[in-house]
């Protein structure tokens, strides 16, 4: 099964009156369970491509299918629901809520998936333990190192069972 498929992806950005074409006819297919490496110099479109493949950005032209679902024609609401239900994000900048503890950041992800009840706390704590941060569950992001914040972000992504 192909997990990610893209056909003829094009994307450009405007800076003042100058248009910069970042992606020009990208085609790819990534089978489920496989890992791919995306490399290139700064400004070559790596983050743009990943954002399009994840449904965060919409390409100017082309099609993207995730898990067999064509996502480029979905409404904003449908796309949000699809990402919530099927994709786990780990952002370079972590995107943790600064006023929430590590544990609460993960609990929130579970609540957004519609999970309720006392099992949320236990499941969140188990995820923190899996990434080696059981002892930091009650720490705010400001009290964590960069690597620890990244592991909280990983646990939060795994909470969604992508």
C-alpha positions, 0 to 999 in steps of 0.5 A: 500500500502506498502511504503517501503519493504526490503527482505534479506538485507545484508551489511558488511564493511571492516576495514583493513583485518577485515570484520564486518557484520552489517546487516544480512538478514533484512526483513521489510515492512512499509505501507504508512502513518505509522511511525516506530521507529528504535532503537539500540546501536551505531554501530548496523547498524541503519544508514546503514539500513536507507541509504540502504532503501533510496537508498543512499547505495547499499546492498551487497545482498537483495532487496529494493522496495520503493513505489512499485519500486525495487531500488536495480537494478536501475542505478546510474542515475535512482536512483538519479532521483527516490530519487529526485522525491520521497524521502525527506531527513533530515540528522542529519548533516543538509547538508545545503550549508553554502554560501546560506541563509536559503531561498536560500537552499530551493530554490535550492531544488526546482530548482533541482526538475525542478521548475522555475519562481518567485513562487519558492521564495514565495513557499520557504518562505512559507515553512520557515514560516511553520517551524517557520523561516520566520524571518530567511529567509536571515540568513546564516546557520552559523547564525542559531542555531542547531535547526533552521538548522534542521528546514531549512532542514525539510523545504527543504525536504518538498519542494520536496513534498516527 
